[in-house]
Amino acid sequence: MDDIQEYFLCDECENRDFKLVYSFSLRFHGVNFSDDLIYDRFIEEVYQCTKCQKTFTKKQVEEGLIAIKRKHKKD
């Protein structure tokens, strides 16, 4: 059997190259036992197509790779 290599492609322009883009944020909120605010730190990772700039979440990329696996899996 020959090897098959299939890439996750941008659904907008069919490019296969992406770059990782990070967003950093803090979410401040109060708690009922104190007047002080507490915060949660968030780091978002998205993958941006290098051709058309469309972004995909990590979950969307993973789901795309699962779909490729299913397509080539023998029953």
C-alpha positions as CSV (number, residue, x, y, z in Angstrom):
1,M,0.0,0.0,0.0
2,D,1.3,3.5,-0.8
3,D,1.6,6.2,1.8
4,I,-1.1,8.8,1.8
5,Q,-0.5,12.2,3.3
6,E,-3.4,14.6,3.5
7,Y,-3.4,18.0,5.1
8,F,-5.9,20.1,7.0
9,L,-6.8,22.8,4.5
10,C,-8.3,26.2,5.0
11,D,-11.9,25.9,3.9
12,E,-11.8,29.4,2.4
13,C,-8.8,29.2,0.1
14,E,-7.5,25.6,0.5
15,N,-4.1,26.7,1.8
16,R,-2.3,24.2,4.0
17,D,0.0,26.7,5.9
18,F,-1.0,28.3,9.2
19,K,0.6,30.3,11.9
20,L,-0.2,30.3,15.6
21,V,-1.7,33.5,17.0
22,Y,-2.0,34.0,20.7
23,S,-4.4,36.4,22.6
24,F,-3.8,37.1,26.3
25,S,-6.4,38.4,28.6
26,L,-7.4,38.8,32.3
27,R,-11.0,38.5,33.5
28,F,-11.7,40.4,36.7
29,H,-14.7,39.5,38.9
30,G,-15.9,39.8,42.4
31,V,-16.5,37.2,45.0
32,N,-19.1,37.2,47.7
33,F,-16.7,37.0,50.6
34,S,-14.5,40.0,49.7
35,D,-14.7,43.5,48.2
36,D,-11.5,42.8,46.3
37,L,-11.6,41.7,42.7
38,I,-9.9,38.5,41.7
39,Y,-8.9,37.6,38.2
40,D,-8.5,34.6,35.8
41,R,-5.8,34.5,33.2
42,F,-6.7,33.3,29.7
43,I,-4.5,32.5,26.7
44,E,-6.3,31.8,23.5
45,E,-4.6,30.0,20.6
46,V,-5.9,30.3,17.1
47,Y,-4.4,29.1,13.9
48,Q,-4.4,31.7,11.1
49,C,-4.2,30.8,7.4
50,T,-1.1,32.4,5.9
51,K,-2.9,33.1,2.6
52,C,-6.4,34.5,3.4
53,Q,-5.9,35.2,7.2
54,K,-9.0,33.2,8.2
55,T,-8.6,31.8,11.7
56,F,-9.4,28.4,13.2
57,T,-9.6,27.3,16.8
58,K,-7.6,24.3,18.0
59,K,-10.9,22.4,18.2
60,Q,-11.7,23.1,14.6
61,V,-8.3,21.9,13.4
62,E,-8.7,18.7,15.5
63,E,-12.1,18.0,14.1
64,G,-10.8,18.5,10.6
65,L,-8.0,16.0,11.2
66,I,-10.5,13.5,12.6
67,A,-12.7,13.9,9.5
68,I,-9.6,13.1,7.3
69,K,-8.9,9.9,9.5
70,R,-12.5,8.8,9.1
71,K,-12.3,9.3,5.3
72,H,-9.3,6.9,5.0
73,K,-10.3,4.4,7.7
74,K,-11.4,1.0,6.4
75,D,-14.6,-0.5,7.7
